[in-house]
């Protein structure tokens, strides 16, 4: 991730590094706790990032060590690899027409919106196309910088959309079905570690990251662990364990890495682009809603299932909402979400290069 241009020292620049780290950790914990209390999706990631943005723009000079950021990317690669099930591949083959319609139309719409943002110079370079890419927000942010986009602004677009889409999906699900009797699952932050599951997570993250770096993959630590993890997971050779403390630490390190690189110039740029970004998110949400209506009307799919399956938010947030909604087809929902993620993961670099060529004067 490239370093931002130097900016004038902020009022907190004179604090020692240990004090800066202590303040960042305590403030992040308070913000994350507040977000968790209102069930905000991706609370640790978003809370840590927002706290780091606030402190970064006021002069904090600390940075997450590159090894910590690399390790967090590798853990995220194994986490997403673990979500790819062999059954989902079968569902994609079986329901290929539904998958094709939903995935291609959504990606085409988001790519057009991203191209428009870049073409109109609302955001620089290919930032718009990566920021508008639907699904797997963390993966898109981690890959964006490798392909010339500003990862800070990509993160701003992606996580703003995650919040907006998840709130909308939760409201639709709550209005559609009564989920008041569904108890919230308690989070086990420190479960007993499985030597095989946790060992597999550590080994694949380490090996995949090293191999990805050696063969010079884009976003090597993330993609290396993801590709190796998918191969071993689908082959039935191992299963992963991701304890909540490990995920929280990884989310926090990623959030801090992104947030601490914001300065006042970037923040002003994001604020200026806010109306256009919000409008693009609302357009994408409306388009996905129209695709959901088409699937429900023409193919007889349950409307709530169709809406959740085409929702352009994070897979994890959609899965949580779907699991708490009775009578929806969870398999179809996760099939479409996973297929779209894989499509964006494979085609994202090519789309970014296409946008870059098209916006050159």
URDA-V393744 format. One record per residue. N is the residue number from 1. NEAR is the number of other ideal C-beta (glycine too) atoms within 12 Angstrom. Layout:
n:N near:NEAR
n:N near:NEAR
This chain:
n:1 near:32
n:2 near:16
n:3 near:19
n:4 near:27
n:5 near:15
n:6 near:12
n:7 near:22
n:8 near:13
n:9 near:17
n:10 near:22
n:11 near:13
n:12 near:22
n:13 near:22
n:14 near:14
n:15 near:21
n:16 near:14
n:17 near:16
n:18 near:11
n:19 near:18
n:20 near:28
n:21 near:24
n:22 near:17
n:23 near:25
n:24 near:40
n:25 near:26
n:26 near:16
n:27 near:29
n:28 near:36
n:29 near:21
n:30 near:20
n:31 near:31
n:32 near:31
n:33 near:19
n:34 near:19
n:35 near:27
n:36 near:24
n:37 near:13
n:38 near:17
n:39 near:22
n:40 near:26
n:41 near:35
n:42 near:40
n:43 near:36
n:44 near:38
n:45 near:44
n:46 near:41
n:47 near:36
n:48 near:41
n:49 near:45
n:50 near:37
n:51 near:37
n:52 near:42
n:53 near:37
n:54 near:28
n:55 near:38
n:56 near:40
n:57 near:31
n:58 near:29
n:59 near:23
n:60 near:36
n:61 near:26
n:62 near:28
n:63 near:26
n:64 near:32
n:65 near:15
n:66 near:17
n:67 near:17
n:68 near:21
n:69 near:33
n:70 near:32
n:71 near:30
n:72 near:39
n:73 near:45
n:74 near:45
n:75 near:43
n:76 near:48
n:77 near:47
n:78 near:47
n:79 near:37
n:80 near:43
n:81 near:40
n:82 near:32
n:83 near:33
n:84 near:34
n:85 near:23
n:86 near:16
n:87 near:18
n:88 near:31
n:89 near:22
n:90 near:17
n:91 near:26
n:92 near:30
n:93 near:16
n:94 near:16
n:95 near:28
n:96 near:18
n:97 near:17
n:98 near:35
n:99 near:35
n:100 near:22
n:101 near:28
n:102 near:45
n:103 near:37
n:104 near:24
n:105 near:28
n:106 near:42
n:107 near:39
n:108 near:28
n:109 near:31
n:110 near:44
n:111 near:36
n:112 near:26
n:113 near:41
n:114 near:48
n:115 near:33
n:116 near:27
n:117 near:39
n:118 near:39
n:119 near:25
n:120 near:18
n:121 near:18
n:122 near:30
n:123 near:38
n:124 near:30
n:125 near:33
n:126 near:41
n:127 near:41
n:128 near:41
n:129 near:49
n:130 near:51
n:131 near:49
n:132 near:50
n:133 near:50
n:134 near:52
n:135 near:44
n:136 near:43
n:137 near:48
n:138 near:46
n:139 near:41
n:140 near:46
n:141 near:48
n:142 near:47
n:143 near:45
n:144 near:45
n:145 near:32
n:146 near:30
n:147 near:31
n:148 near:26
n:149 near:43
n:150 near:37
n:151 near:43
n:152 near:41
n:153 near:45
n:154 near:47
n:155 near:45
n:156 near:42
n:157 near:45
n:158 near:47
n:159 near:44
n:160 near:34
n:161 near:46
n:162 near:39
n:163 near:32
n:164 near:32
n:165 near:40
n:166 near:37
n:167 near:24
n:168 near:31
n:169 near:41
n:170 near:31
n:171 near:18
n:172 near:31
n:173 near:33
n:174 near:19
n:175 near:15
n:176 near:24
n:177 near:25
n:178 near:13
n:179 near:25
n:180 near:10
n:181 near:9
n:182 near:17
n:183 near:8
n:184 near:14
n:185 near:11
n:186 near:9
n:187 near:17
n:188 near:14
n:189 near:14
n:190 near:11
n:191 near:17
n:192 near:10
n:193 near:19
n:194 near:17
n:195 near:13
n:196 near:15
n:197 near:23
n:198 near:24
n:199 near:19
n:200 near:29
n:201 near:38
n:202 near:28
n:203 near:26
n:204 near:41
n:205 near:39
n:206 near:26
n:207 near:27
n:208 near:42
n:209 near:37
n:210 near:21
n:211 near:26
n:212 near:32
n:213 near:24
n:214 near:13
n:215 near:15
n:216 near:12
n:217 near:27
n:218 near:29
n:219 near:38
n:220 near:27
n:221 near:41
n:222 near:43
n:223 near:35
n:224 near:35
n:225 near:46
n:226 near:44
n:227 near:33
n:228 near:37
n:229 near:41
n:230 near:33
n:231 near:23
n:232 near:26
n:233 near:32
n:234 near:22
n:235 near:14
n:236 near:10
n:237 near:16
n:238 near:28
n:239 near:24
n:240 near:37
n:241 near:28
n:242 near:35
n:243 near:24
n:244 near:22
n:245 near:20
n:246 near:30
n:247 near:32
n:248 near:29
n:249 near:27
n:250 near:39
n:251 near:39
n:252 near:39
n:253 near:38
n:254 near:44
n:255 near:45
n:256 near:42
n:257 near:40
n:258 near:43
n:259 near:44
n:260 near:41
n:261 near:40
n:262 near:40
n:263 near:31
n:264 near:23
n:265 near:22
n:266 near:33
n:267 near:27
n:268 near:15
n:269 near:26
n:270 near:32
n:271 near:20
n:272 near:17
n:273 near:30
n:274 near:20
n:275 near:14
n:276 near:29
n:277 near:35
n:278 near:23
n:279 near:22
n:280 near:38
n:281 near:38
n:282 near:21
n:283 near:25
n:284 near:41
n:285 near:35
n:286 near:24
n:287 near:29
n:288 near:43
n:289 near:29
n:290 near:23
n:291 near:39
n:292 near:37
n:293 near:20
n:294 near:23
n:295 near:36
n:296 near:26
n:297 near:14
n:298 near:15
n:299 near:23
n:300 near:13
n:301 near:30
n:302 near:25
n:303 near:28
n:304 near:36
n:305 near:38
n:306 near:34
n:307 near:43
n:308 near:48
n:309 near:48
n:310 near:48
n:311 near:47
n:312 near:51
n:313 near:44
n:314 near:37
n:315 near:43
n:316 near:34
n:317 near:39
n:318 near:46
n:319 near:31
n:320 near:29
n:321 near:39
n:322 near:40
n:323 near:21
n:324 near:29
n:325 near:31
n:326 near:18
n:327 near:17
n:328 near:32
n:329 near:28
n:330 near:29
n:331 near:26
n:332 near:35
n:333 near:42
n:334 near:36
n:335 near:40
n:336 near:49
n:337 near:46
n:338 near:39
n:339 near:40
n:340 near:46
n:341 near:40
n:342 near:30
n:343 near:30
n:344 near:39
n:345 near:37
n:346 near:21
n:347 near:26
n:348 near:41
n:349 near:27
n:350 near:20
n:351 near:36
n:352 near:36
n:353 near:22
n:354 near:21
n:355 near:37
n:356 near:25
n:357 near:18
n:358 near:21
n:359 near:26
n:360 near:12
n:361 near:6
